[in-house]
Amino acid sequence: MKTLSVREGFEFKYQPPGQYGILIDQIGPMAGGTDGKYWLWYENNRMGQVASDAYKLQNGDVIEWKFVNLKM
């Protein structure tokens, strides 16, 4: 994320590693918690099964961050 944010010109904020790894709080102007939405990461069109900072990238992986509504 750090390398990509510099290359693509956007900012992001995160919380230090906790029980579930690093938590991405904000990408660009979109902050987690806005309208019940939070940043979730997906690998190869599947929601990440481990913390994003624990995932080992493989050649050909497609990683996406989606701002997902988690309101119940």
mmJSON file of the N, C-alpha and C atoms, coordinates in Angstrom:
{"data_MODEL":{"atom_site":{
"group_PDB":["ATOM","ATOM","ATOM","ATOM","ATOM","ATOM","ATOM","ATOM","ATOM","ATOM","ATOM","ATOM","ATOM","ATOM","ATOM","ATOM","ATOM","ATOM","ATOM","ATOM","ATOM","ATOM","ATOM","ATOM","ATOM","ATOM","ATOM","ATOM","ATOM","ATOM","ATOM","ATOM","ATOM","ATOM","ATOM","ATOM","ATOM","ATOM","ATOM","ATOM","ATOM","ATOM","ATOM","ATOM","ATOM","ATOM","ATOM","ATOM","ATOM","ATOM","ATOM","ATOM","ATOM","ATOM","ATOM","ATOM","ATOM","ATOM","ATOM","ATOM","ATOM","ATOM","ATOM","ATOM","ATOM","ATOM","ATOM","ATOM","ATOM","ATOM","ATOM","ATOM","ATOM","ATOM","ATOM","ATOM","ATOM","ATOM","ATOM","ATOM","ATOM","ATOM","ATOM","ATOM","ATOM","ATOM","ATOM","ATOM","ATOM","ATOM","ATOM","ATOM","ATOM","ATOM","ATOM","ATOM","ATOM","ATOM","ATOM","ATOM","ATOM","ATOM","ATOM","ATOM","ATOM","ATOM","ATOM","ATOM","ATOM","ATOM","ATOM","ATOM","ATOM","ATOM","ATOM","ATOM","ATOM","ATOM","ATOM","ATOM","ATOM","ATOM","ATOM","ATOM","ATOM","ATOM","ATOM","ATOM","ATOM","ATOM","ATOM","ATOM","ATOM","ATOM","ATOM","ATOM","ATOM","ATOM","ATOM","ATOM","ATOM","ATOM","ATOM","ATOM","ATOM","ATOM","ATOM","ATOM","ATOM","ATOM","ATOM","ATOM","ATOM","ATOM","ATOM","ATOM","ATOM","ATOM","ATOM","ATOM","ATOM","ATOM","ATOM","ATOM","ATOM","ATOM","ATOM","ATOM","ATOM","ATOM","ATOM","ATOM","ATOM","ATOM","ATOM","ATOM","ATOM","ATOM","ATOM","ATOM","ATOM","ATOM","ATOM","ATOM","ATOM","ATOM","ATOM","ATOM","ATOM","ATOM","ATOM","ATOM","ATOM","ATOM","ATOM","ATOM","ATOM","ATOM","ATOM","ATOM","ATOM","ATOM","ATOM","ATOM","ATOM","ATOM","ATOM","ATOM","ATOM","ATOM","ATOM","ATOM","ATOM","ATOM","ATOM","ATOM"],
"id":[1,2,3,4,5,6,7,8,9,10,11,12,13,14,15,16,17,18,19,20,21,22,23,24,25,26,27,28,29,30,31,32,33,34,35,36,37,38,39,40,41,42,43,44,45,46,47,48,49,50,51,52,53,54,55,56,57,58,59,60,61,62,63,64,65,66,67,68,69,70,71,72,73,74,75,76,77,78,79,80,81,82,83,84,85,86,87,88,89,90,91,92,93,94,95,96,97,98,99,100,101,102,103,104,105,106,107,108,109,110,111,112,113,114,115,116,117,118,119,120,121,122,123,124,125,126,127,128,129,130,131,132,133,134,135,136,137,138,139,140,141,142,143,144,145,146,147,148,149,150,151,152,153,154,155,156,157,158,159,160,161,162,163,164,165,166,167,168,169,170,171,172,173,174,175,176,177,178,179,180,181,182,183,184,185,186,187,188,189,190,191,192,193,194,195,196,197,198,199,200,201,202,203,204,205,206,207,208,209,210,211,212,213,214,215,216],
"type_symbol":["N","C","C","N","C","C","N","C","C","N","C","C","N","C","C","N","C","C","N","C","C","N","C","C","N","C","C","N","C","C","N","C","C","N","C","C","N","C","C","N","C","C","N","C","C","N","C","C","N","C","C","N","C","C","N","C","C","N","C","C","N","C","C","N","C","C","N","C","C","N","C","C","N","C","C","N","C","C","N","C","C","N","C","C","N","C","C","N","C","C","N","C","C","N","C","C","N","C","C","N","C","C","N","C","C","N","C","C","N","C","C","N","C","C","N","C","C","N","C","C","N","C","C","N","C","C","N","C","C","N","C","C","N","C","C","N","C","C","N","C","C","N","C","C","N","C","C","N","C","C","N","C","C","N","C","C","N","C","C","N","C","C","N","C","C","N","C","C","N","C","C","N","C","C","N","C","C","N","C","C","N","C","C","N","C","C","N","C","C","N","C","C","N","C","C","N","C","C","N","C","C","N","C","C","N","C","C","N","C","C","N","C","C","N","C","C"],
"label_atom_id":["N","CA","C","N","CA","C","N","CA","C","N","CA","C","N","CA","C","N","CA","C","N","CA","C","N","CA","C","N","CA","C","N","CA","C","N","CA","C","N","CA","C","N","CA","C","N","CA","C","N","CA","C","N","CA","C","N","CA","C","N","CA","C","N","CA","C","N","CA","C","N","CA","C","N","CA","C","N","CA","C","N","CA","C","N","CA","C","N","CA","C","N","CA","C","N","CA","C","N","CA","C","N","CA","C","N","CA","C","N","CA","C","N","CA","C","N","CA","C","N","CA","C","N","CA","C","N","CA","C","N","CA","C","N","CA","C","N","CA","C","N","CA","C","N","CA","C","N","CA","C","N","CA","C","N","CA","C","N","CA","C","N","CA","C","N","CA","C","N","CA","C","N","CA","C","N","CA","C","N","CA","C","N","CA","C","N","CA","C","N","CA","C","N","CA","C","N","CA","C","N","CA","C","N","CA","C","N","CA","C","N","CA","C","N","CA","C","N","CA","C","N","CA","C","N","CA","C","N","CA","C","N","CA","C","N","CA","C","N","CA","C","N","CA","C","N","CA","C","N","CA","C"],
"label_alt_id":[null,null,null,null,null,null,null,null,null,null,null,null,null,null,null,null,null,null,null,null,null,null,null,null,null,null,null,null,null,null,null,null,null,null,null,null,null,null,null,null,null,null,null,null,null,null,null,null,null,null,null,null,null,null,null,null,null,null,null,null,null,null,null,null,null,null,null,null,null,null,null,null,null,null,null,null,null,null,null,null,null,null,null,null,null,null,null,null,null,null,null,null,null,null,null,null,null,null,null,null,null,null,null,null,null,null,null,null,null,null,null,null,null,null,null,null,null,null,null,null,null,null,null,null,null,null,null,null,null,null,null,null,null,null,null,null,null,null,null,null,null,null,null,null,null,null,null,null,null,null,null,null,null,null,null,null,null,null,null,null,null,null,null,null,null,null,null,null,null,null,null,null,null,null,null,null,null,null,null,null,null,null,null,null,null,null,null,null,null,null,null,null,null,null,null,null,null,null,null,null,null,null,null,null,null,null,null,null,null,null,null,null,null,null,null,null],
"label_comp_id":["MET","MET","MET","LYS","LYS","LYS","THR","THR","THR","LEU","LEU","LEU","SER","SER","SER","VAL","VAL","VAL","ARG","ARG","ARG","GLU","GLU","GLU","GLY","GLY","GLY","PHE","PHE","PHE","GLU","GLU","GLU","PHE","PHE","PHE","LYS","LYS","LYS","TYR","TYR","TYR","GLN","GLN","GLN","PRO","PRO","PRO","PRO","PRO","PRO","GLY","GLY","GLY","GLN","GLN","GLN","TYR","TYR","TYR","GLY","GLY","GLY","ILE","ILE","ILE","LEU","LEU","LEU","ILE","ILE","ILE","ASP","ASP","ASP","GLN","GLN","GLN","ILE","ILE","ILE","GLY","GLY","GLY","PRO","PRO","PRO","MET","MET","MET","ALA","ALA","ALA","GLY","GLY","GLY","GLY","GLY","GLY","THR","THR","THR","ASP","ASP","ASP","GLY","GLY","GLY","LYS","LYS","LYS","TYR","TYR","TYR","TRP","TRP","TRP","LEU","LEU","LEU","TRP","TRP","TRP","TYR","TYR","TYR","GLU","GLU","GLU","ASN","ASN","ASN","ASN","ASN","ASN","ARG","ARG","ARG","MET","MET","MET","GLY","GLY","GLY","GLN","GLN","GLN","VAL","VAL","VAL","ALA","ALA","ALA","SER","SER","SER","ASP","ASP","ASP","ALA","ALA","ALA","TYR","TYR","TYR","LYS","LYS","LYS","LEU","LEU","LEU","GLN","GLN","GLN","ASN","ASN","ASN","GLY","GLY","GLY","ASP","ASP","ASP","VAL","VAL","VAL","ILE","ILE","ILE","GLU","GLU","GLU","TRP","TRP","TRP","LYS","LYS","LYS","PHE","PHE","PHE","VAL","VAL","VAL","ASN","ASN","ASN","LEU","LEU","LEU","LYS","LYS","LYS","MET","MET","MET"],
"label_asym_id":["A","A","A","A","A","A","A","A","A","A","A","A","A","A","A","A","A","A","A","A","A","A","A","A","A","A","A","A","A","A","A","A","A","A","A","A","A","A","A","A","A","A","A","A","A","A","A","A","A","A","A","A","A","A","A","A","A","A","A","A","A","A","A","A","A","A","A","A","A","A","A","A","A","A","A","A","A","A","A","A","A","A","A","A","A","A","A","A","A","A","A","A","A","A","A","A","A","A","A","A","A","A","A","A","A","A","A","A","A","A","A","A","A","A","A","A","A","A","A","A","A","A","A","A","A","A","A","A","A","A","A","A","A","A","A","A","A","A","A","A","A","A","A","A","A","A","A","A","A","A","A","A","A","A","A","A","A","A","A","A","A","A","A","A","A","A","A","A","A","A","A","A","A","A","A","A","A","A","A","A","A","A","A","A","A","A","A","A","A","A","A","A","A","A","A","A","A","A","A","A","A","A","A","A","A","A","A","A","A","A","A","A","A","A","A","A"],
"label_entity_id":["1","1","1","1","1","1","1","1","1","1","1","1","1","1","1","1","1","1","1","1","1","1","1","1","1","1","1","1","1","1","1","1","1","1","1","1","1","1","1","1","1","1","1","1","1","1","1","1","1","1","1","1","1","1","1","1","1","1","1","1","1","1","1","1","1","1","1","1","1","1","1","1","1","1","1","1","1","1","1","1","1","1","1","1","1","1","1","1","1","1","1","1","1","1","1","1","1","1","1","1","1","1","1","1","1","1","1","1","1","1","1","1","1","1","1","1","1","1","1","1","1","1","1","1","1","1","1","1","1","1","1","1","1","1","1","1","1","1","1","1","1","1","1","1","1","1","1","1","1","1","1","1","1","1","1","1","1","1","1","1","1","1","1","1","1","1","1","1","1","1","1","1","1","1","1","1","1","1","1","1","1","1","1","1","1","1","1","1","1","1","1","1","1","1","1","1","1","1","1","1","1","1","1","1","1","1","1","1","1","1","1","1","1","1","1","1"],
"label_seq_id":[1,1,1,2,2,2,3,3,3,4,4,4,5,5,5,6,6,6,7,7,7,8,8,8,9,9,9,10,10,10,11,11,11,12,12,12,13,13,13,14,14,14,15,15,15,16,16,16,17,17,17,18,18,18,19,19,19,20,20,20,21,21,21,22,22,22,23,23,23,24,24,24,25,25,25,26,26,26,27,27,27,28,28,28,29,29,29,30,30,30,31,31,31,32,32,32,33,33,33,34,34,34,35,35,35,36,36,36,37,37,37,38,38,38,39,39,39,40,40,40,41,41,41,42,42,42,43,43,43,44,44,44,45,45,45,46,46,46,47,47,47,48,48,48,49,49,49,50,50,50,51,51,51,52,52,52,53,53,53,54,54,54,55,55,55,56,56,56,57,57,57,58,58,58,59,59,59,60,60,60,61,61,61,62,62,62,63,63,63,64,64,64,65,65,65,66,66,66,67,67,67,68,68,68,69,69,69,70,70,70,71,71,71,72,72,72],
"pdbx_PDB_ins_code":[null,null,null,null,null,null,null,null,null,null,null,null,null,null,null,null,null,null,null,null,null,null,null,null,null,null,null,null,null,null,null,null,null,null,null,null,null,null,null,null,null,null,null,null,null,null,null,null,null,null,null,null,null,null,null,null,null,null,null,null,null,null,null,null,null,null,null,null,null,null,null,null,null,null,null,null,null,null,null,null,null,null,null,null,null,null,null,null,null,null,null,null,null,null,null,null,null,null,null,null,null,null,null,null,null,null,null,null,null,null,null,null,null,null,null,null,null,null,null,null,null,null,null,null,null,null,null,null,null,null,null,null,null,null,null,null,null,null,null,null,null,null,null,null,null,null,null,null,null,null,null,null,null,null,null,null,null,null,null,null,null,null,null,null,null,null,null,null,null,null,null,null,null,null,null,null,null,null,null,null,null,null,null,null,null,null,null,null,null,null,null,null,null,null,null,null,null,null,null,null,null,null,null,null,null,null,null,null,null,null,null,null,null,null,null,null],
"Cartn_x":[0.821,0.0,0.868,1.935,2.785,3.379,3.916,4.519,3.474,2.329,1.265,0.723,0.575,0.027,0.95,2.25,3.204,3.149,3.159,3.152,1.868,0.721,-0.577,-1.087,-0.42,-0.772,-2.01,-2.185,-3.29,-2.741,-3.516,-3.115,-3.978,-3.433,-4.227,-3.781,-4.692,-4.41,-4.686,-3.936,-4.129,-3.813,-4.326,-4.047,-2.9,-2.074,-0.98,-1.538,-0.691,-1.155,-1.779,-2.925,-3.619,-3.852,-4.857,-5.175,-5.409,-5.958,-6.296,-5.427,-4.253,-3.347,-3.589,-3.048,-3.194,-4.607,-5.207,-6.536,-6.403,-6.862,-6.868,-8.094,-7.861,-8.933,-9.463,-8.575,-8.971,-8.122,-8.761,-8.07,-8.625,-7.725,-8.181,-9.091,-10.203,-11.098,-12.094,-12.123,-13.136,-12.644,-13.253,-12.851,-13.776,-13.193,-13.975,-14.97,-16.171,-17.234,-18.211,-17.844,-18.728,-19.916,-21.101,-22.339,-22.307,-21.629,-21.566,-20.649,-19.792,-18.887,-17.473,-16.789,-15.413,-14.606,-13.297,-12.402,-12.129,-12.431,-12.118,-11.273,-10.382,-9.52,-9.948,-9.724,-10.091,-8.893,-8.705,-7.649,-8.318,-8.048,-8.613,-10.132,-10.787,-12.238,-12.845,-12.035,-12.517,-12.113,-13.014,-12.645,-11.444,-10.483,-9.274,-9.581,-8.88,-9.101,-8.168,-7.18,-6.257,-6.091,-5.442,-5.174,-4.362,-4.63,-3.94,-2.424,-1.953,-0.507,0.107,-0.724,-0.225,-0.265,-0.971,-1.114,0.186,0.59,1.792,1.367,1.706,1.34,1.963,1.197,1.657,1.642,2.487,2.458,1.048,0.539,-0.773,-1.918,-1.671,-2.739,-3.276,-4.577,-5.231,-5.774,-5.278,-5.698,-6.557,-7.703,-8.604,-9.0,-9.211,-9.777,-11.16,-12.171,-13.55,-14.116,-14.871,-15.515,-16.913,-17.067,-18.222,-19.142,-20.449,-21.442,-21.61,-21.358,-21.483,-22.634,-23.542,-24.716,-25.598,-26.12,-27.019,-28.443],
"Cartn_y":[-1.182,0.0,1.249,1.23,2.419,2.731,1.735,1.935,2.386,1.732,2.071,3.474,3.838,5.164,6.275,6.058,7.051,7.103,5.935,5.864,6.424,6.139,6.54,7.857,8.38,9.691,9.747,8.757,8.824,8.574,8.976,8.762,7.669,7.004,6.055,6.108,5.696,5.667,4.264,3.875,2.539,2.534,1.515,1.295,0.298,0.429,-0.533,-1.951,-2.942,-4.335,-4.645,-5.286,-5.753,-7.247,-7.72,-9.151,-9.675,-8.827,-9.261,-8.608,-8.137,-7.518,-6.027,-5.441,-4.012,-3.726,-2.653,-2.24,-0.988,-1.065,0.1,0.931,2.162,3.059,3.931,4.325,5.295,5.134,5.241,5.291,6.511,7.425,8.692,9.387,9.941,10.662,9.763,8.474,7.574,6.924,7.342,6.843,5.724,4.68,3.583,4.077,3.513,3.91,4.887,5.473,6.403,5.631,5.999,5.344,3.833,3.359,1.924,1.15,1.854,1.195,1.119,0.047,-0.178,-0.75,-0.598,-1.118,-2.598,-3.425,-4.856,-5.166,-6.116,-6.454,-7.782,-7.887,-9.086,-9.535,-10.845,-11.404,-12.323,-12.019,-12.816,-12.949,-11.82,-11.712,-12.446,-12.782,-13.413,-12.529,-12.373,-11.61,-12.276,-11.472,-12.003,-12.931,-14.037,-15.036,-14.849,-13.997,-13.638,-12.12,-11.565,-10.13,-9.763,-8.593,-8.193,-8.175,-7.817,-7.76,-9.143,-10.18,-11.542,-12.34,-11.825,-12.544,-12.494,-13.617,-13.703,-13.647,-12.541,-12.376,-13.45,-13.898,-14.862,-14.164,-14.603,-14.064,-14.194,-13.126,-13.151,-12.77,-12.607,-12.21,-10.835,-10.682,-9.391,-9.002,-7.893,-7.42,-6.177,-6.159,-5.021,-4.624,-3.343,-2.826,-2.322,-2.799,-2.393,-1.732,-0.658,0.079,-0.517,-1.423,-2.292,-1.86,-1.88,-1.565,-2.759,-2.547,-3.622,-3.385,-2.447,-2.213,-3.432,-3.726,-4.878,-4.388],
"Cartn_z":[0.0,0.0,0.0,0.79,0.845,-0.524,-1.18,-2.503,-3.509,-3.517,-4.458,-4.199,-2.941,-2.638,-3.129,-3.021,-3.527,-5.049,-5.682,-7.142,-7.742,-7.106,-7.661,-7.09,-6.07,-5.543,-4.664,-3.807,-2.845,-1.443,-0.456,0.929,1.536,2.544,3.305,4.756,5.642,7.075,7.586,8.603,9.156,10.645,11.306,12.723,12.829,13.858,14.055,14.199,13.959,14.054,15.41,15.351,16.544,16.415,17.072,17.058,15.637,14.779,13.422,12.359,12.728,11.775,11.655,10.601,10.357,9.852,10.372,9.949,9.09,7.843,6.959,7.326,7.803,8.229,7.101,6.198,5.19,3.945,2.794,1.506,0.792,0.422,-0.152,0.834,0.365,1.269,2.007,1.694,2.245,3.538,4.672,5.984,6.436,7.014,7.559,8.591,8.567,9.465,8.834,7.703,6.997,6.43,6.858,6.384,6.576,7.61,7.885,6.957,6.211,5.261,5.833,5.471,5.923,4.768,4.851,3.811,4.055,3.062,3.085,1.862,2.01,0.875,0.277,-1.017,-1.784,-2.59,-2.646,-3.495,-4.504,-5.764,-6.858,-6.74,-6.433,-6.343,-5.152,-4.144,-2.907,-1.74,-0.765,0.413,1.07,1.507,2.124,3.285,3.356,4.395,5.594,5.436,6.514,6.474,7.468,7.464,6.226,5.677,4.447,4.614,5.796,6.009,6.209,6.372,6.539,5.239,4.232,2.971,2.178,1.645,0.808,-0.656,-1.306,-2.708,-3.589,-4.564,-5.56,-6.921,-7.843,-9.2,-9.764,-10.345,-10.966,-10.036,-8.737,-7.819,-8.19,-8.033,-8.199,-6.824,-6.295,-4.981,-5.166,-4.488,-4.55,-3.129,-2.921,-1.677,-2.037,-1.301,-1.547,-0.295,-0.498,0.574,0.733,1.695,1.798,2.941,2.678,3.691,4.62,5.898,6.884,7.839,7.509,8.375,8.374,9.531,9.653,9.854],
"occupancy":[1.0,1.0,1.0,1.0,1.0,1.0,1.0,1.0,1.0,1.0,1.0,1.0,1.0,1.0,1.0,1.0,1.0,1.0,1.0,1.0,1.0,1.0,1.0,1.0,1.0,1.0,1.0,1.0,1.0,1.0,1.0,1.0,1.0,1.0,1.0,1.0,1.0,1.0,1.0,1.0,1.0,1.0,1.0,1.0,1.0,1.0,1.0,1.0,1.0,1.0,1.0,1.0,1.0,1.0,1.0,1.0,1.0,1.0,1.0,1.0,1.0,1.0,1.0,1.0,1.0,1.0,1.0,1.0,1.0,1.0,1.0,1.0,1.0,1.0,1.0,1.0,1.0,1.0,1.0,1.0,1.0,1.0,1.0,1.0,1.0,1.0,1.0,1.0,1.0,1.0,1.0,1.0,1.0,1.0,1.0,1.0,1.0,1.0,1.0,1.0,1.0,1.0,1.0,1.0,1.0,1.0,1.0,1.0,1.0,1.0,1.0,1.0,1.0,1.0,1.0,1.0,1.0,1.0,1.0,1.0,1.0,1.0,1.0,1.0,1.0,1.0,1.0,1.0,1.0,1.0,1.0,1.0,1.0,1.0,1.0,1.0,1.0,1.0,1.0,1.0,1.0,1.0,1.0,1.0,1.0,1.0,1.0,1.0,1.0,1.0,1.0,1.0,1.0,1.0,1.0,1.0,1.0,1.0,1.0,1.0,1.0,1.0,1.0,1.0,1.0,1.0,1.0,1.0,1.0,1.0,1.0,1.0,1.0,1.0,1.0,1.0,1.0,1.0,1.0,1.0,1.0,1.0,1.0,1.0,1.0,1.0,1.0,1.0,1.0,1.0,1.0,1.0,1.0,1.0,1.0,1.0,1.0,1.0,1.0,1.0,1.0,1.0,1.0,1.0,1.0,1.0,1.0,1.0,1.0,1.0,1.0,1.0,1.0,1.0,1.0,1.0],
"B_iso_or_equiv":[0.0,0.0,0.0,0.0,0.0,0.0,0.0,0.0,0.0,0.0,0.0,0.0,0.0,0.0,0.0,0.0,0.0,0.0,0.0,0.0,0.0,0.0,0.0,0.0,0.0,0.0,0.0,0.0,0.0,0.0,0.0,0.0,0.0,0.0,0.0,0.0,0.0,0.0,0.0,0.0,0.0,0.0,0.0,0.0,0.0,0.0,0.0,0.0,0.0,0.0,0.0,0.0,0.0,0.0,0.0,0.0,0.0,0.0,0.0,0.0,0.0,0.0,0.0,0.0,0.0,0.0,0.0,0.0,0.0,0.0,0.0,0.0,0.0,0.0,0.0,0.0,0.0,0.0,0.0,0.0,0.0,0.0,0.0,0.0,0.0,0.0,0.0,0.0,0.0,0.0,0.0,0.0,0.0,0.0,0.0,0.0,0.0,0.0,0.0,0.0,0.0,0.0,0.0,0.0,0.0,0.0,0.0,0.0,0.0,0.0,0.0,0.0,0.0,0.0,0.0,0.0,0.0,0.0,0.0,0.0,0.0,0.0,0.0,0.0,0.0,0.0,0.0,0.0,0.0,0.0,0.0,0.0,0.0,0.0,0.0,0.0,0.0,0.0,0.0,0.0,0.0,0.0,0.0,0.0,0.0,0.0,0.0,0.0,0.0,0.0,0.0,0.0,0.0,0.0,0.0,0.0,0.0,0.0,0.0,0.0,0.0,0.0,0.0,0.0,0.0,0.0,0.0,0.0,0.0,0.0,0.0,0.0,0.0,0.0,0.0,0.0,0.0,0.0,0.0,0.0,0.0,0.0,0.0,0.0,0.0,0.0,0.0,0.0,0.0,0.0,0.0,0.0,0.0,0.0,0.0,0.0,0.0,0.0,0.0,0.0,0.0,0.0,0.0,0.0,0.0,0.0,0.0,0.0,0.0,0.0,0.0,0.0,0.0,0.0,0.0,0.0],
"pdbx_formal_charge":[null,null,null,null,null,null,null,null,null,null,null,null,null,null,null,null,null,null,null,null,null,null,null,null,null,null,null,null,null,null,null,null,null,null,null,null,null,null,null,null,null,null,null,null,null,null,null,null,null,null,null,null,null,null,null,null,null,null,null,null,null,null,null,null,null,null,null,null,null,null,null,null,null,null,null,null,null,null,null,null,null,null,null,null,null,null,null,null,null,null,null,null,null,null,null,null,null,null,null,null,null,null,null,null,null,null,null,null,null,null,null,null,null,null,null,null,null,null,null,null,null,null,null,null,null,null,null,null,null,null,null,null,null,null,null,null,null,null,null,null,null,null,null,null,null,null,null,null,null,null,null,null,null,null,null,null,null,null,null,null,null,null,null,null,null,null,null,null,null,null,null,null,null,null,null,null,null,null,null,null,null,null,null,null,null,null,null,null,null,null,null,null,null,null,null,null,null,null,null,null,null,null,null,null,null,null,null,null,null,null,null,null,null,null,null,null],
"auth_seq_id":[1,1,1,2,2,2,3,3,3,4,4,4,5,5,5,6,6,6,7,7,7,8,8,8,9,9,9,10,10,10,11,11,11,12,12,12,13,13,13,14,14,14,15,15,15,16,16,16,17,17,17,18,18,18,19,19,19,20,20,20,21,21,21,22,22,22,23,23,23,24,24,24,25,25,25,26,26,26,27,27,27,28,28,28,29,29,29,30,30,30,31,31,31,32,32,32,33,33,33,34,34,34,35,35,35,36,36,36,37,37,37,38,38,38,39,39,39,40,40,40,41,41,41,42,42,42,43,43,43,44,44,44,45,45,45,46,46,46,47,47,47,48,48,48,49,49,49,50,50,50,51,51,51,52,52,52,53,53,53,54,54,54,55,55,55,56,56,56,57,57,57,58,58,58,59,59,59,60,60,60,61,61,61,62,62,62,63,63,63,64,64,64,65,65,65,66,66,66,67,67,67,68,68,68,69,69,69,70,70,70,71,71,71,72,72,72],
"auth_comp_id":["MET","MET","MET","LYS","LYS","LYS","THR","THR","THR","LEU","LEU","LEU","SER","SER","SER","VAL","VAL","VAL","ARG","ARG","ARG","GLU","GLU","GLU","GLY","GLY","GLY","PHE","PHE","PHE","GLU","GLU","GLU","PHE","PHE","PHE","LYS","LYS","LYS","TYR","TYR","TYR","GLN","GLN","GLN","PRO","PRO","PRO","PRO","PRO","PRO","GLY","GLY","GLY","GLN","GLN","GLN","TYR","TYR","TYR","GLY","GLY","GLY","ILE","ILE","ILE","LEU","LEU","LEU","ILE","ILE","ILE","ASP","ASP","ASP","GLN","GLN","GLN","ILE","ILE","ILE","GLY","GLY","GLY","PRO","PRO","PRO","MET","MET","MET","ALA","ALA","ALA","GLY","GLY","GLY","GLY","GLY","GLY","THR","THR","THR","ASP","ASP","ASP","GLY","GLY","GLY","LYS","LYS","LYS","TYR","TYR","TYR","TRP","TRP","TRP","LEU","LEU","LEU","TRP","TRP","TRP","TYR","TYR","TYR","GLU","GLU","GLU","ASN","ASN","ASN","ASN","ASN","ASN","ARG","ARG","ARG","MET","MET","MET","GLY","GLY","GLY","GLN","GLN","GLN","VAL","VAL","VAL","ALA","ALA","ALA","SER","SER","SER","ASP","ASP","ASP","ALA","ALA","ALA","TYR","TYR","TYR","LYS","LYS","LYS","LEU","LEU","LEU","GLN","GLN","GLN","ASN","ASN","ASN","GLY","GLY","GLY","ASP","ASP","ASP","VAL","VAL","VAL","ILE","ILE","ILE","GLU","GLU","GLU","TRP","TRP","TRP","LYS","LYS","LYS","PHE","PHE","PHE","VAL","VAL","VAL","ASN","ASN","ASN","LEU","LEU","LEU","LYS","LYS","LYS","MET","MET","MET"],
"auth_asym_id":["A","A","A","A","A","A","A","A","A","A","A","A","A","A","A","A","A","A","A","A","A","A","A","A","A","A","A","A","A","A","A","A","A","A","A","A","A","A","A","A","A","A","A","A","A","A","A","A","A","A","A","A","A","A","A","A","A","A","A","A","A","A","A","A","A","A","A","A","A","A","A","A","A","A","A","A","A","A","A","A","A","A","A","A","A","A","A","A","A","A","A","A","A","A","A","A","A","A","A","A","A","A","A","A","A","A","A","A","A","A","A","A","A","A","A","A","A","A","A","A","A","A","A","A","A","A","A","A","A","A","A","A","A","A","A","A","A","A","A","A","A","A","A","A","A","A","A","A","A","A","A","A","A","A","A","A","A","A","A","A","A","A","A","A","A","A","A","A","A","A","A","A","A","A","A","A","A","A","A","A","A","A","A","A","A","A","A","A","A","A","A","A","A","A","A","A","A","A","A","A","A","A","A","A","A","A","A","A","A","A","A","A","A","A","A","A"],
"auth_atom_id":["N","CA","C","N","CA","C","N","CA","C","N","CA","C","N","CA","C","N","CA","C","N","CA","C","N","CA","C","N","CA","C","N","CA","C","N","CA","C","N","CA","C","N","CA","C","N","CA","C","N","CA","C","N","CA","C","N","CA","C","N","CA","C","N","CA","C","N","CA","C","N","CA","C","N","CA","C","N","CA","C","N","CA","C","N","CA","C","N","CA","C","N","CA","C","N","CA","C","N","CA","C","N","CA","C","N","CA","C","N","CA","C","N","CA","C","N","CA","C","N","CA","C","N","CA","C","N","CA","C","N","CA","C","N","CA","C","N","CA","C","N","CA","C","N","CA","C","N","CA","C","N","CA","C","N","CA","C","N","CA","C","N","CA","C","N","CA","C","N","CA","C","N","CA","C","N","CA","C","N","CA","C","N","CA","C","N","CA","C","N","CA","C","N","CA","C","N","CA","C","N","CA","C","N","CA","C","N","CA","C","N","CA","C","N","CA","C","N","CA","C","N","CA","C","N","CA","C","N","CA","C","N","CA","C","N","CA","C","N","CA","C","N","CA","C","N","CA","C","N","CA","C"],
"pdbx_PDB_model_num":[1,1,1,1,1,1,1,1,1,1,1,1,1,1,1,1,1,1,1,1,1,1,1,1,1,1,1,1,1,1,1,1,1,1,1,1,1,1,1,1,1,1,1,1,1,1,1,1,1,1,1,1,1,1,1,1,1,1,1,1,1,1,1,1,1,1,1,1,1,1,1,1,1,1,1,1,1,1,1,1,1,1,1,1,1,1,1,1,1,1,1,1,1,1,1,1,1,1,1,1,1,1,1,1,1,1,1,1,1,1,1,1,1,1,1,1,1,1,1,1,1,1,1,1,1,1,1,1,1,1,1,1,1,1,1,1,1,1,1,1,1,1,1,1,1,1,1,1,1,1,1,1,1,1,1,1,1,1,1,1,1,1,1,1,1,1,1,1,1,1,1,1,1,1,1,1,1,1,1,1,1,1,1,1,1,1,1,1,1,1,1,1,1,1,1,1,1,1,1,1,1,1,1,1,1,1,1,1,1,1,1,1,1,1,1,1]
}}}
